[in-house]
Amino acid sequence: MAKAKRMYGCTECGATFPKWAGQCGECGAWNTLVETVVEGATPSGRTGWAGDKANIKTLAEVSVEEIPRFSTASGELDRVLGGGLVDGSVVLIGGDPGIGKSTILLQTLCNVAQRLPALYVTGEESQQQVAMRARRLDLPQDKLKVMTETCIESIIATARQEKPKVMVIDSIQTIFTEQLQSAPGGVAQVRESAALLVRFAKQSGTAIFLVGHVTKEGALAGPRVLEHMVDTVLYFEGESDGRLRLLRAVKNRFGAVNELGVFGMTDKGLKEVSNPSAIFLTRAQEAVPGSVVMATWEGSRPMLVEVQALVDTSHLGNPRRVTLGLDQNRLAMLLAVLHRHGGIPTYDQDVFLNVVGGVKVLETASDLALMAAVISSLRNRPLQHDLLVFGEIGLSGEIRPVPSGQERLKEAAKHGFKRAIVPKGNAPKDAPPGLQVIAVTRLEQALDALFE
């Protein structure tokens, strides 16, 4: 076979050139030429290329048996993955430095290696550093194999010989292929190395975890095509100095997206939190103004979180609207609805909102709880400690139902809540035992029910 040759393609117009240049000769764009590999010509007499008939089936003929999975020995990680790992799947995990990406993968592989062959490939640390972390976390170390390598051809050759069931690449930005001359971490190197790993995973059935660096904006570093090639993309969220870590799935070909796993960072590594509502509901003993509990839906389960508001007189020409864990633009819209349909102005007030525990709530079910917290702080009147609120607010002041209302109410009853203000469309025929459900259809009705 003819030797593969290197070309440089423009990311703007797609033109190719034999040499690199600072400016594209076709479209005139600067710094857009990226190194690529062009395979040599196919030798004569080769079969399996253009002209061969493809294997075509109807949808009814395709087998739809359940995809076999195996557990990672972590219930929260299995939940985010959709029930466990799938053979031949490629999972990309991103997050800020020090958030716990390497820690959770080392814990997972040490446990999986007790029953299945596993290989941990590190390009950022030495074998001694990995072993020191495993000993510090009291992990089983007798079965997991560790390899320090950054050349993708050597990694795949070793993996073909070892035949691991699960493999970790930490991280994809340190891996390079000998087919390209650019430095590791570049767009071309990351793309080609990831493509070779994905091809190996599909051919061998090995499940692969890829660790990805993130930019200062929080997005995964490297080409966007990296997220398209893999089967699952997970993001680690949380403050590096906090004790809670949230693992969120933003893409999953084998399960639900926006699934959330909750972990607690301890001196022995990441411990899964099976009941996150109990963690996020660590509230003050007595009721205080501006605090209310809402039920949000994360992936396939409800979660109770506390929303806090602080409303204070503004001394600025433009009052401040600050949100942590909520949509700031939606807050501005809801304050306008509160003024128009509730008769409560806030144009001379600074409004600060926070979701306790660092949780990000982006669904519209938080609207009613957000308004309840704002009114409680504005009037300096605490809401009942056992009150739950959720519902969407429309621009005309109507309270709209939200998905999975029955499951949210059951979660509230399980944690001892006595009253719930919900949209009429979410009011159940039979309320959970011990829970009084107040159904509302308008914002005015919800405001009256808050301080009954």
Secondary structure by P-SEA (a helix, b strand, c coil): cccbbbbbbbccccccccccccccccccccccbbbbbbbccccccccccccccccccccccccccccbbbbcccaaaaaaacccccccbbbbbbbcccccaaaaaaaaaaaaaccbbbbbbbccccaaaaaaaaaaaccccccbbbbbbccaaaaaaaaaaacccbbbbcccccccccccccccccaaaaaaaaaaaaaaaaaccbbbbbbbbbcccccccccccccccccbbbbbbccccccbbbbbbcccccccccbbbbbbbccccccccccaaaaaacccccccccbbbbbbbcccbbbbbbbbbbbccccccbbbbbbccccaaaaaaaaaaaaaccccccccbbbbbbbccccccccccaaaaaaaaaaaaaacccccccbbbbbbbcccbbbbbbcaaaaaaaaaaaacccbbbbccccccccccccbbbbbbccaaaaaaaccc
